[in-house]
Amino acid sequence: MKQDNFKKQPLIRKPAVAGFFYPANSEVLAGQIEELLNQAENKGLNKEIKMMILPHAGYAASGLVAATGFKSIQGKNFKNIFIINPSHQDWFSGVALDNHDFWQTPLGKVRVNQDLREKLNKEAQNIFIREKAHSQEHAAEIMLPFLQKILNDFKIIPLTVGQISKKEIFTLAQGLKKYLTEKDLIIISSDLSHYPDYETANQVDQQTIQTILSGQEEKFEKTIKNLQSQNLPGLDTCACGENAIKIGLILADLMKWKNIELLKYANSGDILEDKSRVVGYASIAFSIGDKEPKLSLRAKKKLIEIARESIKACFRGKDFEFNNIFQEIKTPQGAFVTLKKNGQLRGCLGRVIEEKQPLYKVVAEMARAAAFEDNRFTSLQEEEIEELDIEISVLSPLKKIKDPKKEIKIGQHGVVVSQGAQGGVFLPQVATENNWDLEEFMNNLCLHKAGLNPEAWKRGEVDIYVYTAEIFTEKDLE
């Protein structure tokens, strides 16, 4: 008698917060995500992102902050996505893996990487499978619809962090390092301050963010303890995913992900009416690049101030006076200043090579040039100043390359081509803003910027240089 072959039915984790944190209807959900991604700024990051800290509140509150992070990896080719989140629904010690084969959302199913789950399960006693830690937890689930909309063919490894010691934090970070590949991404799911008033949240969150940007886990821990010791009114926690962030900071140090950048900050008071009791949100990217982070928040704010005030001085008919200039912005460095009005380009000029003037003077001159000398636009009018959003790109030194197809990284590198007296330059964000691949990027650079044959770069007819840029806007620093 022939025996029927029975296949094991896959275990599917059903959505726990659809219809609450995000729409349960697939069309409505897809539309909301598309709208958030359209509203989000395209940071045009010049780095290869390996890890992000993203918020996990409902889309109505934290969706735009999250979308800014997700937009920076849209269309990338990730194989596995490790999601590390705190536990809001279950109380346990250690780190819990999930036992399901798939996670379901209104947009479809996402496969769990069972092989990696089993390897991590054997890594240490404090890493184990615990379904209860995931069944009602929202902090990982909230990430999935975004990932489903922006990526293709990826698997997830959800890890919920319970009560955990310093030693166990190191154990998990070391275990993750062992199994990470170049095509993997880490998402640390965490909101920031919980329940202070609007002004307190801004102050607390900026301190927390700055310690994260330092990349130092010990400094982060010390800052959190100091803030919580102040008994600030309403402050319940500085980061609900504190331990998850610590794991991320240690992992980033082990992996040498030294480029850490704030993509967007807001709190619920910026979106919802109630400013008396808010929650903070940030998107932060950890990435690989040609250079380590260059500018502090203080330096960025000062350069933005210099750019704006130097333009205003032109309308007063006075020379701009530099005040309170500090050493960090005195280094000779190239920079571009981009002016936008209502999201549209209003002027952009810069210097790629600048060996004599300090950065702060280059920014002041390029701000005025973008306002009054960009021949693509009429000169800026005084009434337009308050409508401008200023973006500054601070450039690394140029590096000459031989094989553009192998050495140019789209979205990471700006490129200069030159042939005799002719030449042209594109910033790194040009490729991502126009959704260009390498060929489109280089063809347009040669033809429209350098006035050369579009394929001159392929024929070896031009000298080619690459550089990276640290890019920031006024809105980033608010």
C-alpha positions in Angstrom: 0.0 0.0 0.0 1.4 3.4 -1.0 1.9 5.8 1.9 1.0 9.4 1.3 3.8 11.9 1.7 2.9 14.5 4.3 4.7 17.8 4.2 5.3 19.8 7.4 3.1 22.8 7.4 5.1 26.0 7.8 4.8 28.0 11.0 3.5 31.4 10.3 3.6 34.3 12.7 0.5 36.3 12.2 0.6 40.1 12.5 0.0 41.3 16.0 -0.4 45.1 15.5 -1.9 45.4 12.0 -4.9 47.8 12.2 -3.3 49.5 15.3 0.3 50.5 14.5 -0.3 50.5 10.8 -3.2 49.7 8.4 -4.5 46.2 8.1 -5.7 46.7 4.6 -2.9 45.9 2.1 -3.8 48.7 -0.4 -4.1 51.3 2.3 -0.9 50.2 3.9 1.0 50.2 0.6 -0.3 53.7 -0.1 0.7 55.0 3.3 4.2 53.7 3.0 4.6 55.1 -0.5 3.4 58.5 0.7 5.8 58.4 3.6 8.7 57.5 1.3 7.8 60.3 -1.1 7.7 62.8 1.8 11.0 61.6 3.3 14.2 63.3 2.3 16.6 61.4 0.1 19.8 61.9 2.0 21.8 60.5 -0.9 24.1 58.9 1.6 27.7 58.4 0.4 28.2 55.4 2.5 27.5 51.7 2.4 25.0 51.2 5.1 25.4 48.2 7.4 23.2 49.0 10.4 20.4 51.4 11.3 18.6 52.5 14.4 15.0 53.0 13.5 11.8 53.9 15.5 9.0 51.5 16.1 5.9 53.6 17.0 2.8 53.7 14.9 3.3 55.0 11.4 1.2 58.1 12.1 3.7 59.2 14.7 7.2 57.8 13.7 6.5 56.8 10.1 8.3 59.8 8.5 11.4 59.4 10.6 11.5 55.6 9.8 10.8 56.3 6.1 13.9 58.6 6.0 16.0 55.7 7.1 14.4 53.1 4.8 14.7 55.4 1.9 18.4 55.4 2.3 18.5 51.7 1.6 15.7 51.5 -1.0 16.5 49.1 -3.8 19.6 47.7 -2.1 20.5 44.0 -2.3 20.4 42.6 1.2 20.4 38.9 1.8 19.6 38.8 5.6 18.2 41.4 7.9 18.8 41.0 11.6 16.2 42.9 13.6 17.2 43.5 17.2 14.5 45.0 19.4 13.5 45.3 23.1 10.7 43.3 24.7 7.6 45.2 25.5 5.3 42.3 26.1 7.4 39.5 27.7 9.7 39.4 30.7 12.8 37.2 30.5 16.6 37.2 30.7 18.7 36.9 27.6 18.0 37.2 23.9 15.1 35.4 22.3 15.0 34.0 18.7 11.7 33.3 17.0 10.6 29.8 16.1 8.4 30.6 13.0 9.2 29.9 9.4 7.5 33.1 8.1 6.2 36.4 9.4 2.9 37.5 7.8 1.9 41.2 7.2 -0.9 42.6 5.0 1.7 42.8 2.2 2.5 39.1 2.3 4.9 36.7 4.0 8.6 37.2 4.9 10.8 34.2 5.4 12.9 33.7 8.5 16.4 32.4 8.0 16.1 29.1 9.9 19.8 28.2 9.3 21.1 31.3 10.9 18.5 31.0 13.7 19.8 27.6 14.5 23.5 28.7 14.4 22.7 31.6 16.8 20.7 29.3 19.0 23.8 27.2 19.6 26.1 30.2 20.1 25.5 30.7 23.8 23.1 29.8 26.6 21.7 33.3 26.8 20.5 33.1 23.1 17.5 30.8 22.7 14.2 30.3 21.0 11.2 31.7 22.8 8.0 32.2 20.8 6.3 34.2 23.6 8.9 37.0 23.2 7.8 37.5 19.6 4.1 36.6 19.3 2.7 40.0 20.5 5.8 42.1 20.1 5.5 45.1 17.7 9.0 46.4 17.6 10.2 44.0 14.8 6.9 43.7 13.1 6.6 47.4 12.5 9.7 47.2 10.2 8.5 44.6 7.9 5.9 46.4 5.7 8.6 49.1 4.9 11.1 46.4 4.1 8.6 44.6 1.9 8.0 47.7 -0.2 11.7 48.8 -0.7 13.6 45.5 -0.9 13.4 42.2 -2.8 14.3 38.6 -1.8 15.5 38.9 1.8 15.2 36.9 4.9 14.9 38.1 8.5 16.3 37.0 11.8 14.3 38.7 14.6 16.0 38.9 18.0 14.1 40.2 21.0 16.3 41.4 23.9 15.2 40.9 27.5 17.1 41.6 30.7 20.7 41.2 29.7 24.1 41.7 31.4 27.1 43.5 29.9 28.8 40.2 29.3 25.8 38.8 27.4 25.7 42.0 25.3 29.2 41.3 24.2 28.4 37.6 23.6 25.6 38.4 21.2 27.6 41.1 19.3 30.5 38.7 18.9 28.1 35.9 17.8 26.5 38.2 15.2 29.9 39.3 13.8 30.7 35.6 13.2 27.8 35.1 10.8 27.5 38.5 9.1 28.2 38.8 5.4 28.6 41.9 3.1 25.0 41.5 2.0 23.5 41.6 5.5 21.8 44.5 7.4 21.3 45.1 11.1 18.2 47.0 12.2 18.2 48.2 15.8 14.5 48.9 16.7 14.2 51.6 19.4 12.4 54.8 20.2 14.1 57.5 22.3 12.8 59.5 25.3 9.4 58.4 26.6 6.8 60.8 28.0 8.6 64.1 28.9 7.3 67.4 27.6 8.3 68.5 24.1 11.2 70.8 25.1 12.7 68.2 27.6 12.5 65.5 24.9 14.4 67.6 22.5 17.2 68.3 25.0 17.4 64.7 26.3 17.3 63.1 22.8 20.0 65.3 21.4 22.3 64.2 24.2 21.4 60.6 23.6 21.9 60.9 19.8 25.3 62.6 20.2 26.6 59.7 22.3 25.3 57.2 19.7 27.1 59.2 17.0 30.3 58.9 19.0 30.1 55.2 18.5 31.2 54.6 22.1 29.0 52.1 24.0 30.4 53.2 27.4 29.8 56.8 26.7 26.2 56.0 25.6 25.6 54.0 28.9 27.1 56.8 31.0 24.9 59.5 29.3 21.7 57.5 29.8 22.5 57.0 33.5 23.3 60.7 34.0 20.1 61.8 32.2 17.9 59.4 34.2 19.5 60.4 37.5 18.3 64.0 37.0 14.7 62.9 37.6 13.4 65.1 34.7 9.6 65.5 34.8 7.8 62.7 32.9 11.0 61.0 31.6 10.4 57.3 31.9 13.3 56.2 29.7 15.9 57.7 27.3 15.7 54.8 24.9 13.4 51.8 25.2 15.9 49.8 23.2 18.8 50.8 25.3 20.3 47.3 25.4 19.6 46.7 21.7 21.5 50.0 21.0 24.4 48.8 23.2 24.6 45.6 21.2 24.6 47.7 18.0 27.4 50.0 19.2 29.6 47.1 20.3 28.9 45.3 17.0 29.7 48.5 15.0 33.0 48.8 16.9 33.9 45.1 16.2 33.0 45.5 12.5 34.7 48.9 12.1 31.5 50.7 11.0 32.9 54.1 12.1 30.7 56.3 9.9 27.6 57.1 12.0 25.1 59.7 10.7 21.8 61.1 12.0 19.3 60.9 9.1 16.3 62.5 10.9 15.1 63.3 14.3 11.6 64.2 15.5 9.3 63.5 18.4 5.6 62.9 18.5 5.0 66.5 19.4 6.2 67.5 15.9 3.5 65.3 14.4 0.7 65.1 16.9 -1.0 67.9 18.8 0.0 66.9 22.3 3.4 68.4 23.3 2.9 67.7 27.0 3.8 64.0 26.9 5.9 62.9 23.9 8.1 60.2 22.6 11.4 60.8 20.6 12.3 59.1 17.3 15.6 59.0 15.3 16.9 57.3 12.2 20.6 56.8 12.5 22.8 55.0 9.9 26.1 53.1 10.5 28.1 52.7 7.4 31.4 52.0 5.6 33.0 54.8 3.7 36.4 56.1 2.5 36.8 58.4 5.6 35.6 58.4 9.1 33.1 61.0 10.3 34.5 64.5 10.1 32.2 67.1 11.6 30.5 67.4 15.0 27.0 68.6 15.3 28.4 71.9 16.6 30.5 72.3 13.4 27.5 71.5 11.1 25.3 74.0 12.8 28.0 76.7 12.6 28.5 76.1 8.9 24.8 76.3 8.2 24.7 79.6 10.2 27.6 80.9 8.2 26.0 80.0 4.9 22.7 81.7 5.7 24.2 84.8 7.3 26.7 85.4 4.5 23.8 85.5 2.1 21.8 87.9 4.3 24.9 90.2 4.5 24.8 90.7 0.8 21.4 92.3 1.0 22.6 94.6 3.8 25.5 95.7 1.6 28.1 94.8 4.2 30.9 92.3 4.3 30.1 89.2 6.3 31.9 89.2 9.7 33.0 85.8 11.0 32.6 85.3 14.7 33.3 82.5 17.1 35.2 80.4 14.6 36.7 77.2 16.1 39.5 74.9 14.9 37.3 72.1 13.6 36.1 74.3 10.6 39.4 76.0 9.9 40.9 73.0 8.0 41.2 73.7 4.3 38.6 71.6 2.6 36.3 71.6 -0.5 32.6 72.1 -0.1 29.3 72.6 -2.1 26.4 74.7 -0.9 23.0 73.7 -2.3 19.9 76.0 -1.9 16.4 74.6 -2.2 13.1 76.3 -2.1 9.9 74.3 -1.6 11.9 71.2 -2.3 13.2 72.5 -5.7 16.8 73.4 -6.5 17.4 77.1 -6.3 21.2 77.2 -6.7 24.2 75.0 -6.2 27.9 75.8 -6.5 31.1 74.6 -4.8 34.8 73.9 -4.9 36.1 70.4 -5.2 39.7 71.2 -4.6 40.5 73.9 -2.0 44.0 73.8 -0.5 44.3 77.4 0.7 41.1 78.6 2.3 39.6 77.1 5.5 36.3 75.3 5.2 34.2 78.0 6.9 35.3 80.6 4.3 34.7 78.2 1.4 31.1 77.6 2.7 30.5 81.4 3.0 31.7 82.1 -0.5 29.9 79.1 -2.1 26.6 80.1 -0.3 26.8 83.5 -1.9 27.8 82.0 -5.2 24.8 79.6 -5.1 22.5 82.5 -4.3 23.7 85.0 -6.9 26.1 83.4 -9.5 24.5 80.1 -10.5 23.6 80.9 -14.1 20.8 78.3 -14.2 18.7 80.6 -11.9 17.9 84.2 -11.5 19.6 85.9 -8.5 18.1 85.2 -5.2 15.6 87.9 -3.9 15.7 89.0 -0.3 12.1 87.8 0.4 13.2 84.3 -0.5 15.8 83.9 2.2 13.4 82.5 4.9 12.0 80.0 2.4 15.4 78.4 1.7 16.6 75.1 3.0 20.4 75.0 2.9 22.3 71.8 2.2 26.1 71.6 2.7 28.3 68.9 1.2 31.8 68.8 2.8 34.2 66.9 0.5 37.0 64.5 1.1 40.3 64.8 -0.9 40.2 63.6 -4.4 41.5 60.1 -5.3 42.5 59.3 -8.9 41.2 55.9 -10.1 41.9 53.7 -13.1 38.9 51.4 -13.4 35.6 53.3 -12.9 33.5 50.2 -13.3 35.2 48.6 -10.3 36.2 51.6 -8.2 33.1 53.9 -8.4 30.4 53.2 -5.8 27.1 54.7 -6.8 25.6 56.8 -4.0 28.9 56.8 -2.1 31.3 58.5 -4.5 31.2 61.9 -6.1 33.1 62.0 -9.4 35.3 64.5 -11.2 36.2 64.0 -14.9 38.8 66.2 -16.7 40.3 66.4 -20.2 42.6 69.4 -20.7 40.6 72.5 -19.9 37.3 70.7 -19.9 35.9 69.0 -16.8 32.9 68.3 -14.8 31.8 67.2 -11.3 28.8 65.4 -9.8 28.1 65.1 -6.1 27.4 61.6 -4.7 23.7 62.4 -4.1 23.1 63.2 -7.8 23.0 59.4 -8.7 20.6 58.5 -5.9 18.3 61.6 -6.5 18.0 60.7 -10.2 18.0 56.9 -9.7 20.9 56.5 -12.1 23.1 53.5 -12.5 26.9 53.9 -13.1 26.5 54.2 -16.9 23.8 56.9 -16.7 25.7 58.7 -14.0 29.0 58.8 -15.9 27.4 59.5 -19.4 25.6 62.5 -18.0 28.7 63.7 -16.2 30.8 63.6 -19.3 28.2 65.0 -21.7 26.3 67.6 -19.6 28.9 68.7 -17.1 32.2 68.4 -19.0 30.9 68.9 -22.6 32.6 65.7 -23.7 31.5 62.5 -25.6 29.3 60.7 -23.1 31.4 57.5 -23.4 34.8 59.3 -22.9 35.0 57.7 -19.5 34.8 54.2 -21.0 37.5 55.0 -23.6 40.1 56.1 -21.2 40.0 59.7 -22.6 39.5 61.4 -19.3 41.2 61.5 -15.9 38.7 60.3 -13.3 38.8 61.2 -9.6 36.4 60.1 -6.8 35.6 61.6 -3.4 33.1 61.3 -0.7 30.9 64.0 0.9 29.5 64.5 4.3 26.0 65.9 3.6 23.7 67.7 6.0 20.8 70.2 5.8 19.3 72.7 8.2 16.3 70.4 8.7 18.6 67.6 9.8 19.9 69.7 12.6 16.6 71.1 13.9 
